[in-house]
Amino acid sequence: MNTRFISTIAFILGLGVIAACSVPVSNAESGQPQRMEISYALRAGQTVRLARDTTLKLERINDSRCRRNTVCVWEGYISYSFTLQDAKGSKTFVLAENMPNARRAITQNGIAFALESLDPPEPLAADEPAPDYRVSLRVNLPSPT
């Protein structure tokens, strides 16, 4: 056979193998629903649309961490209060790293939320005004069916 013809067939088969490997596993095969992961950077009072009728609002940021160059009785923590609004109604939750009875990640109404980072990441100095905080949040949504 012609060498060029055989090379072309091998190339096409190779592309087929690559394409087959890149196709995501279907829900039926994996037994788990497919999910879509997105990161958001939010400021207090900001709302983002997660899906057609689902929104998430960062209500407030509470920073009670001990300021730099001060003496404190306790280390403190920073927490984030959110409101999830969807067809099921409104649900509030708090995420925090070191706050008692709070978690860094949580699942609400099938949507997973996890803290990623904070800007600014360190506590302020004693004489600094409150910054314009931004929190990065990873949201893992079920894929639309």
N, C-alpha and C positions, 0 to 999 in steps of 0.2 A: 504494500500500500504506500501511498504517498506520505512522506514524512511530515509535510505541512498539514495534511488532513488529520493525521494522528495527533499532532501537537495541538491543533485546534480542538479536537474532541477532548483531549486531556485537560486543556485550559477550561473548557465549558464545564466539565465534570468537577474540576477543582473549585470553580465559582459556585457550583451547586452545593458542594460540601460546605463551603464557607457560609453561604446563605442559610443553609439548614441549621448550622450551629448558632447563628445569630438570632434565630426566631425564638421569642420568649416561650417558655413552657405554658401551655394553656391551663386554665383553672381546673379543668377536669383531670389533667395529667398530674398536677402537683398536689391537688387536694386543698390548696390554699387560694384565696382570692388574690388576684394581682393587685399591686399597690403602686401608687405614684408618690414619690418623695420630692418635696419642694422646701426650700429655705426662704424665710422672710426675715428682714431686719425691720423692727417696729419701734416706734416711739410711743410714749404714754398718750392715750387718746386716739391712736391710729387704728383703723379698721381695714382688714383685707378680706377679699372674697375668695373663699376656698373652693366653692362649687356654685352651681347655679343659684341655689337657695340656702347657701351656708356661708356665714361670715364669722370672723374672729376679730375681737377687739381687745387690745391691750389697754385695760382700764387705768392701771396705775403701777408705778414702780415704787417700792418701799425700800429705801437703803438705810439700814440701821447699823451698818458696819462701823467699827471703830475707826475714826479718822486718823490719818498719819500724824505723827508727832504729838499724840495725846495719850493719856493714860485712861484705860477703860476697865470697867468691872467685867465685861464680857466682850467677846469678839464681834457679835452681831451677825447680821446676814442681809442679803438683798433678795427680795421676793417680787414676783410679777403676778398681778391679778388679771385674769382673762375672762371674757364672756364669749361663749360659743352660741351662735344663733342659727338654728336650722328648722326644718319642718317639724321637728319634735318639740321645739320651744327654745327657751333660753337656759343655758347652764353656765355657772361660774366655776372657775378652778384657779388654783395658785400653783405656780412652779417656783422652786428655789433650790439652791445647792446645799446650804447648811442649816436650813430652818427646820426646827422640830415639827413633825407631823406634816411635812411637805416633801414633795419629790422633785427630782430633776426632769423626770419624764412621766407621762400619764396618757391613758387612752380614754377619750370621751366620745360616746356615740359612734364607735368604730374608727375614730380618727386618732392617730397617735401623735402626741406633741412631745418634743424634747428640746431642752435648752442647748444651745451651741456656744454662744459667746456673748459678752457684754462690752459695750464701749461707753465710757472708759472702764477697763477691767479692774483697776485697783481702787481702793478707797481714796477719798479726797484728803487733802491736807486740811488741817483745822481751820484755816482762814479762806479756803476756796469756796466760791459760790457753787450751788448745785449745778451740775452739768446737764446737757441735753442728752440724757441716756438713750441708747439704742440697744435692744436685745435681739440677738439672732436666734431664731426658733426654727427647728426642723419639723415639718408637718408631713405625716405619712397618711395619704388618703387612699381609700379603696378606689380602684379604677372604675370609671363609669362602665356600666354594662350595656 
